[in-house]
Amino acid sequence: MKIFKFFIFSTLSIVLLIFLAVLYDLSYYDPSYVNRSAITFNKNNLNSKKIKKLYTHIEKIPYFLGYQFLDSHKEFWKIEDENTRDELPEFQIIPAKTKNFVDGSKKDEIERNYENWTRSHGGYSNLRFSNLDLINKSNVKNLEVAWVYKSNDVKKSIQANPIIKDGLIYFPTPGNSIVCLDAATGKEIWKYKVQRGFHAAKRGLLLWQDKKNNILRLIFTNDDQLISLNAKTGVPVENFGKNGIVKIGSSPTTPVIVDEQIIIGSVIPAVEVYDVYNGKLQWKYYLRKLNKKLTNYRDFKGGSPWGGIASDNKNGILYLTTGNAAPYLVGIQRPGKNLYADSVIAFDIRKKNIKWYFQETCHDLWNNDIAGPPILTTINKHGKRIDVVVAVSKTGNTLILDKNTGEPLFDFVKRKAPVSKLPGQRTCEYQPDLKLPEPFSRNEFKLEHITNKSPEDRNYVLNQVKESNYGFYPTYETNKFTISYNLWGGSQWPGASIDPDENVLYVTSHNLPTKFKVFKSFDINKNLEFSTNFLSIGKNNKLDDIEGYPGVKPPWGSLTAINLNSGKILWQVPLGYFDKLKEKGFPDTGTANFGGATASSGDLIFASGTLDKLIRAFDAKTGAVLWSHKLPYIGSAPPSIYKVKNEQYVVVPATGGWSLSKIYPELVEQGDAFVAFKLKKN
């Protein structure tokens, strides 16, 4: 009897200890949030891989019990009713705003970039536009290499747009260092080795003049660190955190400074605010909105502002673009609209709350994140100057929203979307189907898109398509492919460039269809869940022809100019070519590209990132190529434009590209080069 009691006691003790261990790992204490409890219990908090695996099994118990005994759970696991969806109207429209505008910014209030380029993407507005015109359409043919800097540490993709001030240029290296060079010669001035991690200044850097201490500061993130250096010496600012380093929520993007506060968007996701002088945390705001009335609701992953942030420093408003919710492709474990994922968000820093938000894709199952940074500019419409925030997305859409209210400036058309074919999955009834601004890339895969490169290629692709789902926001079935453009399609993280005087947007994009598949993780009678299978997110998941080229008609990559006042495409040209197809006499088809475009007052757009390794200068009025140059490696980030000693320069990181290497591993070589160009001297 004593042995039995001891066994029972021991068993219960072990169960209790396991329960407490799981509960402890589920918990997270952070009193700095202004909009949620200091202690949270969430699967996303789990650190231990073993506990995470155990919790995944424990988590199935309430699913199973709910399915057995609760009508609401039984209803949840039913397949969506297609007839009910069919009865809905075909379209919903959020009408364009036409009145009650606040007076827009005057031309002299627009951010300008002349000699200097002090924040990645060209300032707090992310316009990525240079007002210099020493290099222009008439002389761009005379550009030559001014200098090449090779870091000689590691060969790895750099995505940060370089920054420049007072004749010095700053950027991260593949070996996780920050370097400062003479911007005229490329000579190294100093080099700061980041002690840990792999992503110092991953998407950019910021220069800020500390007038109080008479220091020019260089500020950037390194995953979960915020780092402040003396920009002239490369020495950490000693009284900022611990020797120049502050612990933060992981963030890949460029900070902003508002009211002497450093503000970041972290992948938690959250807005985080730190004192600019000493780095002390001020407060945080959690960027998710959950519908607790939904069956099986839970806090989801993703929806992070990893695309970038902008700020209106005069009014203290932060603007963020956010990624898609996770798990990707299957949303059973995250029912509802998944606010604020796939959104543009305006956040009032002074009032510490969300001013407005606008969601593009509802309950995203297609990887439709708004991957590039938001852009603040002014357009001319309805006889007024209107301040707007602009965002380009993987759907090929351009969102133009009133900066003060978040209302669209063009009718936001939504079309009825298909129901899910998976038990427990609930799709949103409507998804975007925009007419204006005109989409700059394909979003809906159609049979008419299939390649006609040769009859054999066409039949090869057609046979793949016949066995797949496709169309307008297609939904998934087990053991059957679904084809869409959105993983590698549309506009990616480089985003766009805007001429704020001409109100024209320039965006690089892709038309690359991919195939996805989902699979069961356990059976419906034991309560069904689904997992995603990306098929390695490499060559095997692309819809290709026999030779490995995209299985659709070109262009496969494009540069597009859009008039923001009218929403009309002014011109679109292919961006890049495949060497082997070029040799066979094919015209430029465009290629996948992850470099981005930068425009200037010289009526030029500079763009790289294509498989052919070229950087090109395009005529801003027509899209004609006026100049090109072969880089040592593929351009991997948008060019920056600056002036030193009365000479204008264009500089581009040429390090190959991580994303591009995932699509074409056999064609992309990683590198360590940074190349600057200037005009030949007479």
N, C-alpha and C positions, 0 to 999 in steps of 0.2 A: 504493500500500500504506500509506504514511504517513497519507494522508487517511482511509483506511478505519479504521486503528488510532485516529486522532484522533476519528473519528466514534463508534467503539465506546466509547472512553474517556469522551468527552463525554456520551454517552447514559447510560452506567453512573453517571457522576458526578451527572448530573441526577436519575436514579432514586434514587441514594443520598441526595442532598440532600432530595428529596421524602420519602423514607422517614424520614430523621432529623427533618424538620420535623413530620411527622405524629406520630412517636414522642414528640417534645418536647411537642407540644400535648396528646397523650394523657396525659402524665405530670403528676402533681401531688405536691408535697412538703409534708407537714404532719406533723411529729413529735409533735404534741400528742395524737393518738389513743391510747387505752389498749387498743384491741381490734383494731387493724389496722396494717399496715406504714406506715412514714413516707412511702414512695413508692408511689403507685398509678398504674396505667395503665387508663384507663377512657374509654369514648366520652363519658360524661357530663362529663368534664373539658375537652372540646374548646371552645375559645374562638373560633377563626377560622371564619367561616362558609364560607369557601372550602375549608378543610381538612375541615370537617365534611361538606361536600358530596362531597369527594373520598373521604373515609373511608367514606361510605355506599356508594359504588360498590365500593371495595376490599373492604368487608365482605361483599359478595355472592360473592366468589371462593371462600372456604371453604365457603359454603353450596352453591355449585354443585359443587365438587369432592367434598364429602361426599355429596351426592345421587347423584353418578355412581359413586362407588367404595366407600362404606361402607354396610353393611346397616342399621346403627343410624340413619343419617340417612334412608335410604329409608323406614324404619319410622316415623320422626318425621313425615314428610310425608304419611303416609296419613290418610284421614278416620277419625275415631274410630268404633269398632265399637259400633253401637247395641244389638246383641244381647247383647254382654258386659255393657253397662250394665243392660239389662233383667233380667238374672239376679240382680242385687243386691237385698237387702231394700229395701223401700220407705222405711223410716225408720231413722235412727240417733239415739240420744239420749245426750247428756251429762247424767247424772242430777244433780238439784239437791243441793247440799250440805245435810245435815240435822244434822250433829254436829261435834264437835271445833272449836268456835268459840272464839276468843280473846274475853275479856270486852270488850264494846263500850264506847264512850266514854260518860261520864256527861253529863247534860244541861248541867252547868256547864262542860263542856269543848268544847261546840259553839261555833263562831264566831258572833258576834252583830254586827249592824249597827244602831246607834242613831243618835247625832248624825252620826257619820262613816261614810264609805264609801271606804276607803282603797286598794282595788284593784278594777279593773274586774271585774265579775261578783260583787262583794261580798266579796272576801277570798280567801284561799289555797284555800278549799274550793269556790269558784265556786257557792255556794248561790243567789246572787242573790235573797236574801230579806231584808226589812227587819223588825226587831223593833219598829218604831214603830207606834203605833195611834192617834195623835192624829187622823189621817184614817181613818175607818172607815165601815162600812156605813150608819150612821145619819146621817152628815153629808157623805158624799162628793158629794152633789148640790150642795153649796155651794162646790165647787172653782172657782177662777177663775184667770186668768193673773196670775202674780206679776211676771214679767219676760220679755222676749224679747231675746236677743242675736243680732245678725247680724254675721258676720265681715267682710262686705263685701270679701272678697278674691277667692274663686273659688266657683262653685257646683258642688259635687261631693259625692258620698256620704261620710258619716262613719259608721263601723261601731263606733267605740269607745264603751263604756259609761262615762259621766263619773264622776270620783272627787271626793270632798269630804272636807275636814278643817279643823276650827277655823274654820268660816264661810267658807272659800274653796273654789271649785270649779275643776276643771281638765279640759280636754279639747282634742283637736286640732281645727283648723279645716280647711275644704276647701282653703285656700291653703297647707297644709303648715306651719302655725304651731301652737305650743302656747300656750293662753291660760289665765290665771288671773283669775277674776272674784270679786267679792263675791257670795257665794251667796245673800244676802238680796235684793240689788238688781239683780244682773246687770251691775254696773259693772265695767269692765275695770281690773284691777290691773297686770298686765304681759302682754307678748306676746313670745314667743321665736320668731323665724323660723328654721326649719330650713333650712340653706343649700342642700341638694340633695335630690333624690328627690321622691316624691309620696305616701308612705305613712307619715308620722310617726305613731307610736302607732296603727297601723291597727286593731288589735283591742283596744287598751287600754293603761292606764298603772298605775303602782304608786307609792305613797308609802311611804317608809321613814325612820324616825327614826334618824339617825346620832348616837348618844349620845356616841361617842368624840370627835367634832368639833362636837357640839351644832348639827347642821344637819338640817332636814327635807329629804330628797332626793326629787325627782321623777324616776323612772326609766322609760324606754320605749325601744322599738326604732324605727329608721327604715330599713327594708329591711336593709342590711348594716352598720348602725351601732347601737351601744348608747350611749344618751345619758343623762347624769346632770346634773340642774339643781338649784340651790338653790330649793326650792319656794316660799320666801317672796319671792324677788327675781327669779326667772327667769334668773339668771346661771349659766352652766355651772360645774360643780365643777372647778376648774382642774387639780387633781392626779389627776383621773380620766381616764386615757388622755391624749389630746391635746386640751386645753381642753374637757374634758367628753365627749369622743367616743372610742369604742373600735370598731375594725373587728371584725365578727363574721360568721358565716354568716347569710345572709338569714333574717329571722324576722319574721312579722307579728303575733305574739301577745304577751301580757303576761308579763313575766318573773316569777320568784319569787325570794325570798331565803331560803336555808337555810344555817345555820352561817356567816354572814357571807360568803356566796358568792352572786353573781347567777347564776341558772340560766335558760337559754333553750332552747327547742326550735327548731332551725333546719331549713330546708327541704332541707338536704344529703341525707338527714335525719340529724340528730345531736342529742345532748344536749351543750350547751356550758356550761362553768363558768368564771366570772370573779371575781376578787377584788372585793368590794363597795366597797372604799376607793379602790384605784388603777386598777381595771379590767383588771389583768393577767390574761391567759388562764392558767387552771390546767390544764385537760385537756378532752378531748372523747371522746364515745363514738358510734360509728357504728351507726345504727339499721336495719340490714338483716341478713337471714339468707338466704344463698344455698345451694341444693342443687347442689353441684358434680358430683354423679353423673348429673344430667340431661343428655340430649343437647341441645346448643345452649344450655346455661345461660349466663347473663350477668347482670351487675349491671343492675338496671332503674332507672327513674326513679320519682319519686313516693313514696307511702307516708310523707309528711312530717307532722309533728305541727303542722299549721297550724290545727287546730281549737282548740287551747289546752292549757294545762297546769294542774295543781293540785299542791299539796304538803302532806304531813303533816310539818310542821317538827319535831315532837317526835321522830319516828322517822327523819327524814331520807329519806323516800320521795317520789319524784316520780311523778306520774301523767300520762300523755299519751294523747290520742286521735289516731289517724293517718288520713291520707287514702288514696285508692286508688292502686294502682300505675299506672305509665304505660309505654308508650302506652295510652291509654284504649280501651275497647271491644274491641280486638284484643290478645291476649296471646301471640302466636307468639314474639315476641322476648323474652319474660320467662316461660319455662315454670316450672311448679311452683306452690306455694301463695302465693308472694310475701310471705313473712313479713318485716316486721311491719306490712304495710299493712292498712288496715281493722281496726285492732286497738285495744284498750285495753292499755297497757303500764304496769307498775309498775317503777320504776327506783330502786335503792338508791344514793343519792348517796355515802354513806360507804364502801360496798364497791365502788363504781364498776362495777356490773353490773346486768343485768336480773333482777329478782326473779321476775316472772311476766309472761306476756302472754296475751291472749285475743283470737283473731281471729274476727270476725263473718262476713264474706264471704271465701271462699277463692278465690284467683285471680280477682279482681274484673274483670268485663267490662261492668259496668253503671253505673259511677260511684257506688258505694255507700259512699263515704267516711263516716267518723264525723266530721261537720263541726263539731260544737259541742264546747265544752270539757267534760272529765270533771268530775263533781261528787262530793265526799266528804260522806257523811252517815251517819246511823245509823237502822236500821229495827228494828221489833219483830216477831220471827218465832221460832217454836219455843220460845216462852216466854223469849226472850233479847233483849237489845239487841245488835245485830250491826252492826259497822262495815262499810260498803259503799262501792264506787265505782259511780256510775251514769252511763251514757252513752246518749244518744238518737241515732238515726241516720236516714239517708235512706231506709232500708227501713221506717221506721215502728216499729222495734223499740226497746224499752227494755232495755238490758243492766244487770242488777243483780248485781254480783260481790262476793264476799268480799274486803274490802280487803287482807287479809293473804295470801291464797292465789290469788285470781283465779278461784275456782270459782263457777259460777252459783248463785244462790239459788232459781232455778226451773229445771225441766227445760229444757235447751236442745235443742229438737227440730230435727233436720235431715232434710229430705226429699230423695229421689233427684232429681237435676237432669238435664236433657237433655244429650246429647253435642253437640259442636261440628259444624257443617257445613262448616268451613273446614279445608283441609289444613294440618297443622302445629299447629293449635290443640288444646289438651287442657284440657277443663273439669274442675273438681273434681266428684267423684261426688255430693256432698251439699252442700246449701245450707240456711240457716236457714228454718224454717217454724214460728215461735213461736206458742204458744197463750196462754202466760202469761209475762211480763206481756202483756196484750192489746195488739195493735198499734194505734197511734193514727192510722195512715194506711194507704192501700192500697199493696201492694207488687206484687201479681200482677194484671196487666190481664186482665179477663174480658169476654165479650160482654155480660153483664148490666149492666156499668158504662156502656154507651153511652148518650149523652144521649137524653132524651125531651122536650126543650124544644119540639120540633115534629116532625112526620113528615118534613119536608124535611131538617131538621138531622140526624135519626137516620139517614136513608138516605145522606146526604152522608158522615157519619162511618163508617157501616157499609161503604161502598164502599172507603174507605181501609183499613179493618181487614182486609177480605177479601184484600187484596193484601200483607198483612204477617204477620210472625211475632209471636207474643205468648204470654203464659202465665207459668208459673213459671220464673223465671230463663231467659228465652228466649235462644237463641243466634242468631248472625247468618249471613246468606247474602249473597253478592255480588249487587248490583243489586236487592235486595229490602229493604223497610223492616222494622225490628224495633221493636215498641212496648213501652215500659216506663215506669214512674213515677219512676225514681230520679234523673234529672238534676236536676229541679226539685221532686222529691217529698219526702215525709217531713219530717224536721227538718233545717234548714239551719244555717249557722254561728252564729245567735244561741243555739242550744241550749235549755236548760230552766231553770226556777226550781223550787226545792224548799223546802217548809215542813218544817224538820227536827224540829219538835215534833209535827206532825200526820202526818208521813211521807207527804205528798202531793206529787206532781210535777205541774207545769203546763207544758205544751209547746205551742208554735205549730207548725203544719205545713201541708202542701199535698197535694193530689191532682191533679197536673198531668201527664198522659201526654205523652210525647215520642216522636218517630220518629227512628231512626238508620239509617244505611246504611254499609256498608263497600265498598271497591272494590279490585281487583287493582292492584298496582303493577308486577308483571311475571309472566311465565307460569310454570306449574308445571314445564315441561321445562327451564327455566333456573333453577329453584328459586324457589318461590312465596313472596312476602311480601305482607302486606296492610297497607293504611293505613286510617285512619279518616276519615270525612266527617261532621262535625257539622252540615252544612247551615246554617252561619253562627251556630249557637247563638242564634237569635233567633226571630222570629215563624214563620219557615218550618219550624222543626223541631218545632213543637207539633202535637199531634193536636187540631185545632180544629173547631168547627162552621162553618156558612156565615158567621155574623156575627163569627167570630174569638174566640168564647168556648170554654172547654175542652170537648172533645167527649165528656165523661162527665157523669154525674149529680152534682149537688152532694152534699156540700160540697166546694168547690174550695180552701178554706182553713179551718182549724179551730183552736180552743183546746180542749185536752183536759186533764182532771184525772185522775190515776191514783193509786190507793192502792198505795204501794210495798210494804206489808206483804202484801197479797193479790194484787197484780198486776192487779186489776180496774179498769176504767175507771169512775170515779164519775159523770162527765158529759162530754159533748162538745157544743160549740156552734159554729155557723159564725162565721168571723172575717172581717168586711168584706163589702162589696157593690159591684157595678158600678152606677154612677149611672143609666145608660140602662135597665138591667133593673129597677132600683128604680122608675123612672118608669113602666114598663109594668106594675107591680103584682107583679113576682116577689118572693118572700120573700128574705131575706138568703141569698146563695149561698156566701159566703166568697170570698176572693180570694187570689191569691199574696201572700205577706207575708214581709218580711225585717226585722222590727223586734224581735221577741222579747217575752217576758212577764217581769214582775217582781212577786212577791207580797209581802204584808206581813201583820203581826200584826193589822191592822185588818180581817182577813177579806176582803181585796181583792186582785185581780190587775189590774195596769195593763199594757196591750198596745197597740201601734200597728203601723205597717209595712204597712198595707193600702192598696189603691188609692183608697179613699174619703178618705184623709188624716186619718182620725179617730184620736185616742187614746181608749181606752175604759177604764172601771173595771168589772170583773166581780165579782159575788158569788162568793167562793171556795167556798162550800158548794153553790151551784146552777148557776153559770155565767150567771146573769141579768146583763144590762147595767144598771148603776146610774147611769152618767154617761158622757158623751162630749163631746169638743171637737174642732173642726176645726183642724188645724195648718196653718201657711202652706205647708209642703211635707210629703210623706209621711215619717212617722217612720222613721228609718234605723238605729237601734240600741236596745237595751233601756233602759228608764227606770232612773234611780237615785233613791233615796229618802233624805232626810236631814233634819236639824233644825237650825235657827238661831234663837236667842233665843225658844225655846219655841214656835216655829212649824214645822210639818212641811211639806216641799216634795217635789214629784215633778218631775223634770227629764227631758226627752227630746230627743235630737238629731233635728231634722226637716230632713233634707237630700236627700230624694228616694229614694236607694237605687240603687247600681250594678247589683246582681243583678236587681232588679225592672225596671230600664230595659232590660235585655237581653231580658226576656220581653215587656214592653209598652212599647216605645220611644215609642209615640204617646200614652201615658197618663201617663208619668212625667216630671216636671220636676225637674231637679236644683236644690238650694237651698243655703242657708248659715245656717239658723236653729237656735237652741237655745231651747227654751221651758220655763219653770218655772211650776208651779201651787202655790197654797196655798189654804187656806180663807178665805172672805170674813170680814172682821171684823164682829162684831155692831154 
